[in-house]
Amino acid sequence: MKQKPEPCSRCGFHYNCLCDAVPQLNSQVRIELLMHETEAQRSTNTGQLLENALPHCRRHLWQRKAPPAALLTLLADPAAEPYLVFPGEDASELEDIIARPRSKPQAKPVHFIIVDATWQQARKMLRQSPWLQDVPTVKLPEGLVTGYTLRRNQPDGSLCTCEVGIALLEAMGEKSNADAISAYFGKFLETFEADRQHQTVNKA
């Protein structure tokens, strides 16, 4: 059995580097990733793809007893308009949020908070984060179909973190950026599978 090479320090793959596929985009969409502490260690995490490509995408590590300070600062900022992207009875339609006039100088920048975790973890995170209870929620349009196949036991029709970001970019009128990240996401899935197959062959 051949010894497995060290992973790339940036993309984490052992045999097929993904770094050259990262698009450098000029996007105005602001995304705040509320990442479960175990997600940062998972090779299947797709929030990192948004971080790599978008200039206004930040990671906030969620821990039950230590809320992320930078996100708390944002939520308390009267000059910002944060929305938690999560379905629910009280969630606003995304198109209604986007339709509001934002061309005026006093318009507040919208920050979309995406919970970067499994659905099981995400529900628990929201229950255990009282500081999120007053943040208005927004839901994505119905009928979106996922292409993410790296995890099991997730609800039918649910999107991965990167796909949520793509949907937000499209809705905000940044279709070319959405297409670029969609291609990057597709390359990530291909590279993941190629890396896994390579490791399987080397173990044989």
C-alpha positions in Angstrom: 0.0 0.0 0.0 1.4 3.4 -1.0 1.7 6.1 1.6 -0.9 8.8 1.3 0.6 12.2 0.4 0.1 15.2 2.7 -3.1 17.1 1.9 -2.9 20.5 0.2 -2.7 23.2 2.9 -5.4 25.2 1.3 -8.1 22.9 -0.2 -7.3 19.8 1.9 -7.3 17.3 -0.9 -4.6 14.7 -1.1 -4.4 13.8 -4.7 -6.3 16.4 -6.7 -5.8 20.0 -5.8 -8.8 22.3 -6.2 -7.1 25.6 -5.6 -6.8 26.7 -9.2 -10.6 26.4 -9.5 -11.4 29.1 -6.9 -13.1 32.0 -8.7 -12.2 35.5 -7.4 -15.5 37.4 -7.6 -16.5 41.1 -7.1 -19.7 40.4 -5.2 -21.6 42.8 -3.0 -23.6 40.1 -1.2 -22.8 39.8 2.5 -22.9 36.3 3.9 -22.2 35.4 7.5 -21.6 31.7 8.0 -22.6 30.5 11.5 -20.5 27.3 11.4 -20.9 24.5 13.9 -17.6 23.8 15.6 -17.4 20.3 14.1 -18.0 21.6 10.5 -14.6 23.2 10.3 -13.0 19.7 10.4 -15.2 18.1 7.8 -13.9 17.5 4.3 -17.5 17.6 3.1 -18.1 21.2 4.3 -19.2 23.5 1.5 -19.3 26.8 3.4 -15.6 27.1 2.8 -16.3 27.4 -1.0 -18.3 30.6 -0.3 -15.5 31.9 1.9 -12.9 31.3 -0.7 -14.7 33.0 -3.5 -16.7 35.9 -2.0 -15.1 39.0 -0.6 -17.9 39.7 1.9 -18.3 36.2 3.4 -17.2 35.7 7.0 -17.0 32.6 9.2 -18.3 32.7 12.8 -17.7 29.6 14.8 -20.7 28.5 16.9 -20.2 27.2 20.4 -23.0 26.8 22.9 -21.3 28.7 25.7 -19.4 31.2 23.7 -21.4 33.1 21.1 -19.2 34.6 18.3 -18.3 38.1 19.3 -18.1 39.5 15.7 -21.6 38.2 14.9 -23.1 39.6 18.1 -21.6 43.0 17.2 -23.2 42.8 13.8 -26.6 41.9 15.3 -26.4 45.0 17.5 -25.4 47.3 14.7 -28.3 49.7 13.8 -26.7 50.3 10.5 -27.0 46.7 9.4 -30.0 44.6 8.4 -29.3 40.9 9.3 -31.5 38.0 8.2 -31.3 34.4 9.3 -31.8 32.1 6.3 -34.0 29.4 7.8 -37.4 28.1 6.9 -40.3 28.6 9.3 -43.8 29.8 9.7 -42.7 33.4 10.4 -40.0 33.5 7.8 -40.3 36.2 5.1 -40.1 35.4 1.4 -36.7 36.1 0.0 -38.2 38.0 -2.9 -40.0 40.3 -0.5 -36.8 41.3 1.2 -35.0 41.9 -2.0 -37.8 43.9 -3.5 -37.4 46.6 -0.8 -35.8 49.8 -2.2 -32.1 49.9 -1.3 -30.8 52.5 -3.7 -31.2 55.3 -1.2 -28.1 56.4 0.8 -29.6 55.5 4.1 -30.5 52.0 3.0 -29.0 49.4 5.4 -26.8 46.6 3.9 -28.4 43.2 4.2 -26.4 40.4 5.9 -27.6 36.9 5.3 -26.7 34.5 8.1 -26.4 30.9 7.0 -26.3 28.1 9.5 -23.4 26.0 8.3 -24.2 22.6 9.8 -26.2 19.4 9.3 -30.0 20.0 9.6 -30.0 18.1 12.9 -27.2 20.3 14.3 -28.8 23.5 12.9 -32.1 23.0 14.8 -30.2 22.4 18.0 -28.0 25.5 17.4 -31.0 27.7 17.0 -32.6 26.3 20.2 -29.5 26.9 22.2 -28.8 30.4 20.9 -31.2 32.8 22.6 -29.2 35.7 21.0 -30.7 34.6 17.6 -34.3 34.5 18.7 -35.0 38.1 17.6 -33.2 38.0 14.3 -35.8 38.0 11.4 -35.8 34.9 9.3 -36.0 34.5 5.5 -36.7 31.4 3.5 -35.5 30.4 0.0 -38.0 29.9 -2.9 -39.6 26.5 -3.0 -38.7 23.9 -5.7 -34.9 24.3 -5.4 -33.1 21.0 -6.0 -29.9 19.9 -4.4 -27.0 18.3 -6.2 -25.1 17.6 -3.0 -24.6 13.9 -2.4 -21.8 13.7 0.2 -24.0 13.3 3.3 -26.8 11.0 4.2 -29.8 11.4 6.5 -30.6 15.0 5.4 -34.2 16.1 4.7 -35.5 15.8 1.1 -35.1 19.0 -0.8 -32.6 20.5 1.6 -29.6 22.4 0.2 -26.0 22.4 1.3 -24.5 25.7 2.5 -22.8 26.5 -0.9 -26.1 25.9 -2.7 -27.9 28.3 -0.3 -25.2 30.9 -1.1 -25.7 30.3 -4.8 -29.5 30.8 -4.4 -28.9 34.1 -2.6 -26.5 35.4 -5.2 -29.0 34.7 -8.0 -31.9 36.3 -6.0 -29.7 39.4 -5.4 -29.1 39.8 -9.2 -25.6 38.4 -9.3 -26.3 35.6 -11.7 -22.8 35.5 -13.2 -21.3 35.2 -9.7 -23.9 32.5 -8.9 -22.9 30.6 -12.1 -19.2 30.9 -11.2 -19.7 29.4 -7.7 -22.0 26.8 -9.1 -19.2 25.7 -11.4 -16.7 25.8 -8.5 -19.1 23.7 -6.4 -19.4 21.1 -9.3 -15.6 20.9 -9.5 -15.5 20.4 -5.7 -17.8 17.4 -5.9 -15.8 15.9 -8.8 -12.5 16.5 -7.0 -13.9 15.0 -3.8 -15.0 11.9 -5.5 -11.7 11.6 -7.5 -9.7 11.9 -4.3 -11.8 9.3 -2.5 -11.4 6.9 -5.4 -7.7 7.4 -5.5 -7.5 6.6 -1.8 -9.6 3.5 -2.2 -7.3 2.2 -5.0 -4.2 2.9 -2.9 -5.6 0.9 0.0 -6.2 -2.1 -2.2 
